[in-house]
Amino acid sequence: MILLLGASGYIGEAFVRELQRRKKEFIPLARKQVDYTRFDLLLDYLRAKQPAFVINAAGYTGKPNVDACELDKAGTLAGNTLLPQTIAQACATTNIPWGHVSSGCIYSGAKISRNGTVRVEKDMSKPELHALAEEKSAAILGFTETDTPNFSFRDGPCSFYSGTKALGEEAMAGLGRSYIWRLRIPFDEFDNARNYLSKVQRYAKVYENVNSISHRADFVKACLDTWEMQAPFGFYNVTNPGFVTTRHVIELIEKNLRPARKFEFWANDAEFYKVAAKTPRSNCVMDASKLQAAGVKIRGVEEALEDSLKNWKPEK
């Protein structure tokens, strides 16, 4: 039996569907049933139920976006740092393996390979770097699981959300048998306020940058595959291989959905942060090769985007 925490959330719902599709026995535990933020109550529950695996899809993302986390720092810290630490301690005590949905938002930029050397560039909006992204240049490399987060409290500036996610990973490191799955800007074919493709279509203006992103169903399938295939425990970047520019995503939306509106872009970072954002945003490229080397199959980002838009299901 699998224990699923955070089943009612955007990613938790996708875990529910995939577990049902695989005909896996699972319990979607809600906090109103057992307050799993309390170590003693969670420990007692784990000892009583003895699940084969625990999935934590709970966390604090802020609504409608991470700006909200700046207004509820206590809640953000509790959901993204203290909760995963509590779960890690309880699972380690009972020797139960578990998986945690983390975030790639603890990085900024990408690694650039030139003339045999690799350097980190935190700002991919620079014209010369953005030109490389438009070309899909092989000189752009993603952050790997061994790279130290560079969009965190230890390497700022960062959003409070990203800072707490990075702290959460620190708190869990080395505790028990665990998978730390890094999600990055979820999307799929289902129109939803949490869906990246929906957000882009509803923004008054669009923010141009370079990112790796994660198809929601592909993400949860890959996460469950790491467990079922007995991949080595540890950190995994679970993104669809490759990266995209926002402008390219808009081009795909226009080609497939033919929206009536004409998309406008913010002139630059200064205008975006002056008008539309209250806290710094993470934009980054991630390397998913460790996931693939473990034998876990996941579609490339271009295929996943095209498929989502061709099968787009507007919100009723």
C-alpha positions in Angstrom: 0.0 0.0 0.0 1.2 3.5 -0.8 0.4 6.5 1.4 -0.2 9.8 -0.6 -0.1 13.1 1.2 -1.4 16.2 -0.6 -3.7 14.3 -2.9 -6.1 17.2 -3.4 -3.4 19.5 -4.8 -2.5 20.1 -8.5 0.3 17.5 -8.5 -1.4 15.3 -6.0 -4.5 14.9 -8.3 -2.2 13.7 -11.0 -0.6 11.1 -8.6 -4.2 9.9 -7.8 -5.0 9.4 -11.5 -1.7 7.6 -12.2 -2.0 5.3 -9.2 -5.5 4.4 -10.2 -4.4 3.7 -13.7 -1.7 1.4 -12.4 -4.2 -0.2 -10.1 -2.1 0.5 -7.1 -3.6 0.3 -3.6 -3.1 3.7 -1.9 -4.5 5.9 0.8 -5.0 9.6 0.1 -4.5 10.9 3.6 -5.9 14.3 4.4 -4.8 16.5 7.3 -8.4 16.6 8.7 -8.0 12.8 9.1 -4.5 12.9 10.6 -2.5 16.0 11.1 0.7 14.7 9.4 2.5 18.0 10.1 2.9 16.6 13.7 5.7 14.1 14.0 4.1 12.1 16.8 0.8 11.6 14.9 2.5 10.8 11.6 4.8 8.3 13.3 2.0 6.5 15.0 0.1 6.4 11.7 3.1 5.0 9.8 3.6 2.3 12.5 0.0 1.3 12.4 -0.4 1.2 8.6 3.1 0.2 7.5 2.9 1.5 4.0 5.3 0.2 1.4 6.0 3.7 0.2 5.1 7.3 1.1 4.6 10.1 -1.4 4.5 13.7 -0.3 2.9 16.0 -2.8 1.9 18.6 -0.2 3.5 22.0 0.0 2.9 25.7 -0.1 3.1 27.4 -3.5 1.0 30.5 -3.0 -2.1 31.6 -4.9 -2.2 32.8 -7.6 1.6 32.8 -7.6 4.7 32.9 -5.5 4.1 36.5 -4.6 1.6 35.3 -2.1 4.3 33.5 -0.2 5.9 36.8 0.6 2.7 37.6 2.6 2.6 34.3 4.5 6.1 33.5 5.3 5.2 31.3 8.3 2.9 29.2 6.2 5.4 28.9 3.4 8.2 27.9 5.8 5.9 25.3 7.5 4.8 23.8 4.2 8.1 23.7 2.3 10.7 23.2 4.9 9.3 21.9 8.2 6.7 19.5 6.8 9.1 17.6 4.5 11.6 17.4 7.4 8.9 16.0 9.6 8.0 13.4 7.0 11.6 12.5 6.4 12.3 12.0 10.1 9.2 9.8 10.5 9.9 7.7 7.5 13.6 7.3 8.6 12.5 6.2 12.0 10.1 3.5 10.6 12.5 2.6 7.7 9.8 3.4 5.2 11.0 4.6 1.8 9.4 7.8 0.5 9.3 10.4 -2.3 9.0 14.1 -2.1 7.9 16.6 -4.7 10.5 19.4 -4.6 11.1 22.2 -7.1 13.6 23.3 -9.8 12.9 26.8 -8.7 16.0 26.7 -6.5 18.1 27.5 -9.6 18.4 30.5 -11.9 19.9 30.6 -15.4 21.9 27.9 -17.0 25.4 26.7 -17.6 27.2 27.8 -20.7 29.9 25.7 -22.4 32.5 27.7 -24.4 36.0 26.7 -25.5 36.2 23.8 -23.1 35.1 25.7 -20.0 31.7 25.9 -18.4 30.4 28.9 -16.5 27.1 29.6 -14.8 25.0 32.5 -16.1 22.2 33.4 -13.7 20.4 35.7 -16.2 19.5 34.1 -19.5 17.6 37.2 -20.6 20.8 38.8 -21.7 20.6 39.3 -25.5 23.6 37.2 -26.4 22.4 34.3 -24.2 18.8 34.5 -25.3 20.0 34.2 -28.9 21.7 30.9 -28.0 18.4 29.7 -26.5 16.5 30.6 -29.6 19.0 28.6 -31.6 18.6 25.6 -29.2 22.4 25.8 -28.9 24.2 22.8 -27.4 26.3 25.3 -25.5 23.4 25.7 -23.1 23.6 23.1 -20.3 21.2 22.4 -17.5 21.8 22.3 -13.8 22.4 18.7 -12.5 21.4 17.2 -9.2 24.9 17.8 -7.8 24.9 21.6 -8.5 24.4 23.8 -5.5 21.2 25.8 -5.7 21.9 29.4 -6.8 18.4 30.8 -6.2 18.2 30.3 -2.4 18.6 32.1 0.9 22.3 31.1 0.7 22.7 32.5 -2.8 20.2 35.3 -3.4 18.3 37.3 -4.2 15.5 34.8 -4.4 11.8 34.5 -3.7 10.8 33.3 -0.2 9.1 30.3 -1.9 12.4 29.2 -3.5 14.4 29.8 -0.4 12.1 27.5 1.7 12.2 24.8 -1.0 16.0 24.8 -1.0 16.0 24.7 2.8 13.6 21.8 2.7 16.0 19.8 0.5 18.8 20.6 2.9 16.7 19.4 5.8 15.9 16.0 4.1 19.4 15.3 2.7 20.8 12.0 4.0 17.6 11.1 5.9 16.4 7.6 5.3 15.6 6.1 1.9 14.1 8.9 -0.2 13.6 10.3 -3.7 13.6 14.0 -4.1 11.8 14.8 -7.3 12.3 18.3 -8.7 9.3 19.6 -10.6 9.6 22.6 -12.9 6.7 24.8 -14.2 3.9 22.1 -14.6 1.7 22.0 -17.7 -0.5 19.6 -19.6 -3.6 19.6 -21.9 -6.1 20.5 -19.2 -6.9 24.2 -18.8 -6.3 25.1 -15.2 -5.2 28.1 -13.2 -2.1 26.2 -12.1 -1.2 25.1 -15.7 1.7 27.1 -17.3 0.0 27.0 -20.7 -3.2 28.5 -19.2 -1.3 31.2 -17.3 0.6 32.3 -20.4 -2.7 32.7 -22.3 -4.3 34.7 -19.5 -1.4 37.1 -18.7 -2.0 40.7 -19.8 1.6 40.7 -21.0 4.0 37.8 -21.3 7.4 37.5 -19.6 10.1 36.3 -22.0 12.7 33.9 -20.6 14.3 30.4 -20.9 13.1 27.4 -18.9 12.9 23.7 -18.5 9.3 22.6 -17.8 7.5 19.5 -16.6 4.4 17.8 -18.2 2.2 17.0 -15.2 1.3 13.4 -16.1 4.9 12.7 -17.4 6.2 14.0 -14.1 4.2 11.7 -11.8 4.8 8.7 -14.1 8.5 9.2 -14.0 8.4 9.7 -10.2 6.5 6.4 -9.7 8.8 4.7 -12.2 11.9 5.6 -10.1 10.3 3.7 -7.2 8.9 0.7 -9.2 12.2 0.3 -11.1 14.2 0.6 -7.9 16.3 3.5 -9.2 19.0 4.6 -6.7 17.6 6.8 -4.0 18.5 10.5 -4.2 17.7 13.7 -6.1 16.2 13.7 -9.6 15.4 16.5 -12.0 12.1 15.4 -13.4 11.6 17.7 -16.3 10.9 17.0 -20.0 14.4 17.0 -21.5 15.3 20.2 -23.3 14.2 23.8 -22.7 12.0 26.4 -24.2 11.7 30.1 -24.6 8.4 31.8 -23.7 8.3 33.2 -27.2 8.4 29.7 -28.7 5.6 28.6 -26.4 3.5 31.5 -27.6 4.3 30.4 -31.2 3.0 26.9 -30.5 -0.1 28.3 -28.8 -0.8 30.5 -31.8 -0.2 27.6 -34.2 -2.4 25.0 -32.4 -5.1 27.1 -30.7 -5.3 30.1 -32.9 -6.4 32.5 -30.1 -8.2 35.7 -31.0 -5.8 37.8 -28.9 -2.5 39.2 -29.9 0.2 38.5 -27.3 2.3 41.4 -26.0 5.6 41.0 -24.1 7.0 43.0 -21.3 9.7 45.3 -22.6 12.4 44.1 -20.2 12.9 42.7 -16.6 12.7 46.2 -15.2 9.2 46.8 -16.5 8.1 43.3 -15.5 9.2 43.6 -11.9 7.9 47.2 -11.6 4.4 46.3 -12.7 3.7 42.5 -12.5 5.9 40.9 -9.9 6.7 41.5 -6.2 9.5 39.0 -5.8 12.3 37.6 -8.0 11.3 34.7 -10.3 13.3 31.6 -11.0 14.0 30.9 -14.7 16.4 28.0 -15.3 17.5 25.1 -17.5 17.7 21.7 -15.8 19.5 18.5 -16.9 17.3 15.4 -16.8 20.0 12.9 -17.8 20.3 11.3 -14.4 16.6 10.3 -14.6 17.1 8.9 -18.1 20.3 7.1 -17.1 18.3 5.3 -14.4 16.1 3.8 -17.2 13.1 6.1 -16.7 11.6 7.2 -20.0 10.2 10.7 -20.4 9.3 12.6 -23.5 11.2 15.6 -24.8 9.8 19.0 -24.0 8.8 19.8 -27.7 6.8 16.6 -28.0 5.1 17.1 -24.7 4.1 20.7 -25.6 2.8 19.9 -29.0 0.8 17.0 -27.7 -0.7 19.1 -24.9 -1.8 21.9 -27.3 -3.1 19.5 -29.9 -5.3 17.9 -27.3 -6.2 21.1 -25.4 -9.3 20.9 -23.2 -10.6 24.4 -22.3 -11.9 24.8 -18.8 -15.7 24.6 -18.6 
